[in-house]
Every structure is written in C-alpha cells, then in structure tokens.
Amino acid sequence: MTILHIDSSITGDNSVSRIVSQAIIDRLSAAQPGVGVVRRDLASEPLPHLTLDALADTSVLDQFLAADTVVIGAPMYNFTLPSQLKAWIDRVLVAGKTFRYTAEGPEGLASGKRVIIALARGGFYSENPAVALEHLETYLRSVFGFIGITPEFVTADGLSIGPEQRQVAIDQALGQTQHLAA
Ligand SMILES: Cc1cc2nc3c(=O)[nH]c(=O)nc-3n(C[C@H](O)[C@H](O)[C@H](O)COP(=O)(O)O)c2cc1C
C-alpha cells in the first residue's frame, strides 16, 4: 500500500491545506501501519510548465500510477487551483494511460485509486452569487472524474474572513478527517 502525498500551497507553515493534508496522512498511516508514504511538494520543488519535451518524461505519471491512494493539499488561488498543481495535473492526464477515447466517448483508466483532497478557501462558495466563482473543487472533481476517480474532499472554508472563522474551519476540517474510512 502506497500513499502519494502532494502539497501545493506557497504559504509554508501557515498553510491550512498542508495542515489538513498531513492530518489525513497521519490518519491513514495510523489505520494501516507499514503503509509507505511518498512525498511531492510542488511549492518547494515546482514542476515547470508542460512542454512537448516534458511530455516524454513520464516520472510524474509513473509515481501517480504506482500509488494506491493520493492525498492532495489544494488551496484556492484566484478562484481555482495553484499553477503548481496544474503543472502536476498536466502530467497525470495522459491519453492512453489515465484515460482513452472510445466510440462511446472518453473512458477513465485510473479507477480503483483513492484520491482525497484537502481544500482550503479564503471565502465561502456554497451560496450565490459566489457559486459561479468556484473553479477549484468543481475542476478537481471533473479532472479526477475524467480519469475514473471520484475524489473525496475535506474542506476548510472562510479562512480569510478572520482569525475566529479560520480556527473554526481548521477544527471542522480536522474533524472531517476522523470520518474518512481507513
Ligand atoms: C495568491 C492567493 C490567491 C488567493 N485567491 C483566493 C480566491 O480567489 N478565493 C478565495 O476564497 N481565497 C483566495 N485566497 C485565500 C486562500 O484560499 C486561503 O488563504 C487558503 O488558506 C489558502 O490555502 P493555504 O492556507 O493552504 O495556503 C488566495 C490566497 C492567495 C495567497
């Protein structure tokens, strides 16, 4: 059993998505002693923008394919994901590897893998008019759905509202990790 742990926040120790993604890792590791955790920090070791030449390097894809579970810390930047995380996704969605086109339409090839995403957002996006601005959770749900995976989300919202709401959101997200199945 291998878990791939990915973070993409640029805010280091102040990062809520990092706190929550680590809590998810701790919980999964405690439930399954001996589990191997592979770390990829997209902020400290960023992947370059995708190029044609970079497509020939399958090391990021291979690392994803080798993992049974993938835990991702995903902060909201400008209503969507950090470009660091987009560069990783650009290497994971590969025709013929994680999806394929058939006569009946696209087919995901990565089903069977578990993906858990720690979302951290400064605002709230569940009620209008903000709903239309949410391109982080919706995007990640679409991307992983396209390759055959239904991601699970642990969310911390309203983090920029103020210190009290920030602490409430962190506590709630850490509480949500308790309900993740082993
Ligand atoms: C560059 C930048 C852009 C941001 N853009 C948004 C945004 O569009 N909407 C939002 O709700 N919060 C936004 N925020 C707030 C972050 O989502 C919030 O601080 C969250 O805690 C980030 O995750 P982290 O704590 O793991 O870094 C932004 C923060 C930064 C640093």
The ligand as a Tripos MOL2 file, in Angstrom:
@<TRIPOS>MOLECULE
LIG
   31    33     1     0     0
SMALL
NO_CHARGES

@<TRIPOS>ATOM
      1 C1         -2.3490   34.2060   -4.2120 C.3       1 LIG1
      2 C2         -3.6100   33.9290   -3.4630 C.ar      1 LIG1
      3 C3         -4.8220   33.9800   -4.1060 C.ar      1 LIG1
      4 C4         -5.9990   33.7020   -3.4140 C.ar      1 LIG1
      5 N1         -7.1830   33.7230   -4.0770 N.ar      1 LIG1
      6 C5         -8.3270   33.3830   -3.4220 C.ar      1 LIG1
      7 C6         -9.5630   33.3300   -4.0920 C.ar      1 LIG1
      8 O1         -9.6760   33.5850   -5.2870 O.2       1 LIG1
      9 N2        -10.6690   32.9780   -3.3990 N.ar      1 LIG1
     10 C7        -10.6040   32.6530   -2.0700 C.ar      1 LIG1
     11 O2        -11.6380   32.3120   -1.4900 O.2       1 LIG1
     12 N3         -9.4370   32.7000   -1.3940 N.ar      1 LIG1
     13 C8         -8.3160   33.0430   -2.0510 C.ar      1 LIG1
     14 N4         -7.1290   33.0860   -1.3700 N.ar      1 LIG1
     15 C9         -7.1120   32.7200    0.0460 C.3       1 LIG1
     16 C10        -6.6730   31.2670    0.1950 C.3       1 LIG1
     17 O3         -7.5380   30.3810   -0.4670 O.3       1 LIG1
     18 C11        -6.6100   30.9210    1.6680 C.3       1 LIG1
     19 O4         -5.6480   31.7600    2.2680 O.3       1 LIG1
     20 C12        -6.2280   29.4860    1.9370 C.3       1 LIG1
     21 O5         -5.9600   29.3530    3.3110 O.3       1 LIG1
     22 C13        -5.0360   29.0690    1.1130 C.3       1 LIG1
     23 O6         -4.6260   27.7600    1.4470 O.3       1 LIG1
     24 P1         -3.3060   27.5350    2.3370 P.3       1 LIG1
     25 O7         -3.6450   28.0340    3.7300 O.co2     1 LIG1
     26 O8         -3.0900   26.0730    2.3000 O.co2     1 LIG1
     27 O9         -2.1890   28.3140    1.7190 O.co2     1 LIG1
     28 C14        -5.9500   33.3770   -2.0460 C.ar      1 LIG1
     29 C15        -4.6940   33.3450   -1.3900 C.ar      1 LIG1
     30 C16        -3.5440   33.5990   -2.0980 C.ar      1 LIG1
     31 C17        -2.2250   33.5040   -1.3780 C.3       1 LIG1
@<TRIPOS>BOND
     1     1     2 1
     2     2     3 ar
     3     2    30 ar
     4     3     4 ar
     5     4     5 ar
     6     4    28 ar
     7     5     6 ar
     8     6     7 ar
     9     6    13 1
    10     7     8 2
    11     7     9 ar
    12     9    10 ar
    13    10    11 2
    14    10    12 ar
    15    12    13 ar
    16    13    14 ar
    17    14    15 1
    18    14    28 ar
    19    15    16 1
    20    16    17 1
    21    16    18 1
    22    18    19 1
    23    18    20 1
    24    20    21 1
    25    20    22 1
    26    22    23 1
    27    23    24 1
    28    24    25 2
    29    24    26 1
    30    24    27 1
    31    28    29 ar
    32    29    30 ar
    33    30    31 1
@<TRIPOS>SUBSTRUCTURE
     1 LIG1         1 GROUP 0 **** ****
